């Protein structure tokens, strides 16, 4: 048995005991466990894997917009982050949830710091406890990610976009991507909000629905991107990850306009293979490495 599996079993047993002894909900019990355990002698990757398994297990019944970013996707985004920003980068995640994505990115970026914005108090507490376990410096903001933010300008923004309508029309009115009639798309607004809080030339990585641009029936998203950002690439996630291809997703890489920012001759357009196919993933990573070297 690998070490992370033993940690997973031990912590799961303790969490189950706490749900009974202290009458806690499963996620609250996990928070208690993560706040109590001593991981000083453990490898960070073992801790991260054990935590990811436990969090995944307790969030599978949540609505799709509340589920954590899959671990394989988070790690791949972390790889992309190493290609886009330098060591010591400041990372911003909007709607950070359990923190799976930002933690995976921080484990791959040297000396990076992060800011995370999350409206759900339980999710924020869970992410905070995990940050402490992993020894990753994250500053947390408990608020609606589409309300005015008081965060430092960042080098990299991350958003696993929740899909749906934003009910606060007054707040949405301050965005270029608001709809002319009815509620605006929260996922459109979050892209704009994330890019607002980047430094000039900063990068954004977004988990988007494959039909994102088809939803742009007013043409505002395309116009806004032409005006504010450079599309660096679109990487389609493996269709095997989704029970229904209608809900398949991709990774969108944007760069905020600024001095010295140039549009690539050819954006990176990739269909990613199954993450379990090690050889195919290695081949696609080489292609991506080559693209970055020539861009």
C-alpha positions in Angstrom: 0.0 0.0 0.0 1.3 3.4 -0.9 1.7 6.0 1.8 -1.1 8.3 0.4 -3.5 5.4 0.6 -2.7 4.8 4.2 -3.2 8.5 5.0 -6.5 8.4 3.1 -7.7 5.4 5.1 -6.6 6.8 8.5 -8.2 10.2 7.9 -11.4 8.7 6.5 -11.8 6.6 9.6 -11.2 9.6 11.9 -13.6 11.8 9.9 -16.3 9.1 10.1 -15.8 8.9 13.9 -16.2 12.6 14.2 -19.4 12.7 12.3 -20.9 10.4 15.0 -19.1 11.7 18.1 -19.6 15.4 17.3 -22.7 15.2 15.1 -20.9 16.9 12.2 -21.6 16.9 8.5 -19.0 15.0 6.4 -17.3 18.1 5.1 -17.2 19.6 8.5 -15.6 16.4 9.9 -13.0 16.6 7.2 -12.1 20.1 8.2 -11.7 19.0 11.8 -9.4 16.1 10.7 -7.3 18.3 8.5 -6.9 20.9 11.3 -5.8 18.2 13.8 -3.4 15.9 11.9 0.4 16.3 11.9 1.9 16.0 8.4 5.3 17.4 9.2 7.0 14.1 8.3 4.9 13.4 5.3 5.6 14.1 1.6 3.5 17.0 0.2 2.4 14.9 -2.8 1.1 12.1 -0.5 -0.8 14.6 1.6 -2.3 16.2 -1.6 -3.4 12.9 -3.1 -5.0 11.7 0.2 -6.8 15.0 0.6 -8.0 15.0 -3.0 -9.5 11.5 -2.6 -11.3 12.4 0.6 -12.7 15.6 -0.8 -13.8 13.9 -4.1 -15.6 11.2 -2.1 -17.5 13.7 0.0 -18.5 16.0 -2.9 -19.7 13.6 -5.6 -23.4 14.2 -4.6 -23.1 18.0 -4.8 -24.5 19.9 -7.8 -22.0 20.1 -10.7 -21.2 23.7 -10.1 -20.1 22.9 -6.5 -17.9 19.8 -7.4 -14.1 20.2 -7.3 -12.0 20.4 -10.4 -10.9 16.8 -11.2 -7.4 16.1 -9.9 -6.0 15.2 -13.3 -7.4 18.4 -14.8 -6.0 20.5 -11.9 -2.5 18.9 -12.3 -2.6 19.5 -16.1 -3.5 23.1 -15.5 -0.6 23.3 -13.1 1.7 22.1 -15.9 0.3 24.8 -18.2 0.9 27.4 -15.5 4.6 26.5 -15.4 4.7 27.4 -19.1 2.9 30.7 -18.7 4.3 32.4 -15.6 7.6 32.6 -13.8 8.6 31.4 -10.3 7.2 33.6 -7.5 4.0 34.3 -9.4 0.9 35.5 -7.7 -2.1 33.4 -8.5 -5.8 34.3 -8.2 -8.7 31.8 -8.2 -12.3 32.9 -8.4 -14.9 30.6 -7.0 -12.1 28.5 -5.4 -14.4 26.0 -3.7 -12.4 23.2 -2.0 -9.2 24.7 -3.4 -8.3 21.6 -5.5 -7.3 23.7 -8.5 -5.2 26.4 -6.8 -3.5 23.9 -4.6 -2.5 21.7 -7.5 -1.1 24.8 -9.3 0.8 25.9 -6.2 2.5 22.5 -5.9 4.0 23.0 -9.3 5.0 26.7 -9.2 8.0 27.5 -7.1 7.7 30.2 -4.5 4.2 31.2 -5.7 1.5 32.8 -3.6 -2.2 32.8 -4.1 -5.5 34.6 -3.5 -8.7 32.7 -3.4 -12.3 34.1 -3.5 -15.2 31.9 -2.4 -18.7 32.7 -1.2 -19.5 29.4 0.5 -18.1 29.4 4.1 -17.8 25.7 4.5 -15.9 25.4 1.2 -13.6 28.2 2.2 -12.9 26.7 5.6 -12.1 23.4 4.0 -9.8 25.0 1.5 -8.1 27.0 4.2 -7.4 23.8 6.3 -6.0 22.1 3.2 -3.7 25.1 2.4 -2.3 24.8 5.9 -1.8 21.0 5.5 0.1 21.5 2.3 2.0 24.5 3.6 0.9 26.7 0.7 0.4 30.5 1.2 -3.1 31.4 0.2 -5.0 34.5 1.2 -8.8 33.9 1.3 -11.6 36.3 0.6 -15.1 35.2 1.7 -17.4 36.9 -0.8 -19.2 36.8 -4.1 -16.5 36.6 -6.8 -18.5 39.0 -9.0 -18.7 41.7 -6.3 -16.0 44.4 -6.2 -12.7 42.6 -5.2 -9.9 44.1 -3.1 -7.2 41.7 -4.3 -3.7 42.4 -5.5 -3.1 42.3 -9.3 -2.1 38.8 -10.3 0.1 37.1 -12.8 -2.2 34.2 -13.3 -6.0 33.8 -12.9 -7.8 30.5 -12.6 -11.5 29.8 -12.9 -13.4 26.5 -13.2 -16.4 28.3 -14.6 -19.8 27.6 -12.9 -22.4 27.5 -15.7 -25.6 29.4 -15.3 -27.2 32.8 -14.9 -26.2 35.5 -12.3 -29.3 36.7 -10.4 -27.8 40.1 -9.4 -28.7 42.3 -12.3 -27.4 45.4 -10.5 -24.0 43.9 -10.0 -23.9 42.6 -13.6 -24.6 46.0 -14.9 -21.0 47.0 -14.2 -19.7 44.4 -16.7 -19.1 44.7 -20.4 -20.3 41.1 -20.8 -23.7 41.7 -19.2 -26.7 40.6 -21.3 -28.9 43.3 -22.8 -32.0 41.5 -21.6 -32.6 39.2 -18.7 -30.0 37.7 -16.3 -26.4 37.6 -17.5 -24.3 34.5 -17.7 -22.2 34.1 -14.6 -19.5 32.3 -16.6 -19.1 35.2 -19.0 -18.9 37.7 -16.1 -16.3 35.6 -14.3 -14.0 35.6 -17.3 -14.2 39.4 -17.4 -13.7 39.7 -13.6 -10.6 37.4 -13.6 -9.0 39.3 -16.5 -9.7 42.6 -14.8 -7.5 41.6 -11.9 -4.5 40.5 -13.9 -1.4 42.6 -14.4 -0.9 43.8 -18.0 0.4 40.7 -19.8 -0.9 38.3 -17.2 -2.5 35.0 -18.1 -5.9 33.4 -17.4 -6.7 29.7 -17.6 -10.5 28.9 -17.6 -12.3 25.6 -17.6 -15.1 26.3 -20.1 -18.0 24.4 -21.6 -17.2 23.4 -25.2 -20.2 25.4 -26.4 -19.0 28.6 -24.7 -18.8 30.6 -27.9 -22.1 29.3 -29.2 -23.7 30.8 -26.2 -22.4 34.3 -27.3 -25.6 35.1 -29.2 -25.1 38.8 -28.6 -21.5 38.7 -29.9 -20.2 40.5 -26.9 -17.7 37.8 -25.8 -15.9 37.8 -29.1 -15.8 41.6 -29.2 -14.5 41.8 -25.7 -11.8 39.3 -26.3 -10.6 41.1 -29.4 -10.4 44.3 -27.4 -9.0 43.0 -24.1 -7.1 39.8 -24.5 -5.1 37.4 -26.7 -6.4 33.9 -27.1 -3.3 31.7 -26.5 -5.1 28.3 -26.9 -8.0 26.0 -26.4 -7.4 22.5 -25.2 -10.3 20.1 -25.3 -10.5 17.8 -22.3 -10.9 14.1 -22.9 -14.5 13.3 -23.8 -14.1 10.1 -21.7 -14.3 12.3 -18.6 -17.9 13.2 -19.3 -20.9 10.9 -19.1 -22.7 13.1 -21.7 -20.6 14.8 -24.4 -23.0 17.8 -24.3 -21.4 18.7 -21.0 -17.8 18.3 -22.2 -15.3 21.0 -21.3 -12.1 22.6 -22.5 -9.3 24.8 -21.2 -9.2 28.3 -22.5 -5.9 30.2 -22.2 -6.1 34.0 -22.4 -3.4 36.7 -22.0 -4.3 40.2 -21.0 -3.2 42.9 -23.4 -0.2 44.9 -22.3 3.2 46.2 -23.5 5.0 43.6 -25.5 2.1 41.2 -25.8 1.8 39.7 -29.2 -0.8 37.4 -30.7 0.6 34.0 -31.6 0.8 33.1 -35.3 -1.2 30.0 -34.4 -3.2 29.5 -31.2 -2.6 26.2 -29.4 -5.6 24.0 -30.4 -5.4 20.5 -28.9 -7.7 17.5 -28.2 -6.3 16.0 -25.1 -6.2 12.2 -24.8 -7.4 10.3 -21.8 -5.2 11.1 -18.8 -4.8 7.4 -18.1 -3.1 6.9 -21.4 0.4 7.7 -20.3 2.1 7.4 -23.7 -0.5 9.6 -25.5 -0.3 12.2 -22.7 3.5 12.3 -23.0 3.2 12.8 -26.8 0.8 15.7 -26.4 2.8 17.3 -23.7 5.8 17.2 -26.1 3.7 18.9 -28.8 2.6 21.6 -26.3 6.2 22.1 -25.1 7.3 22.6 -28.7 4.5 25.1 -29.3 5.6 27.2 -26.3 9.2 27.1 -27.4 8.3 28.6 -30.8 5.7 31.1 -29.6 
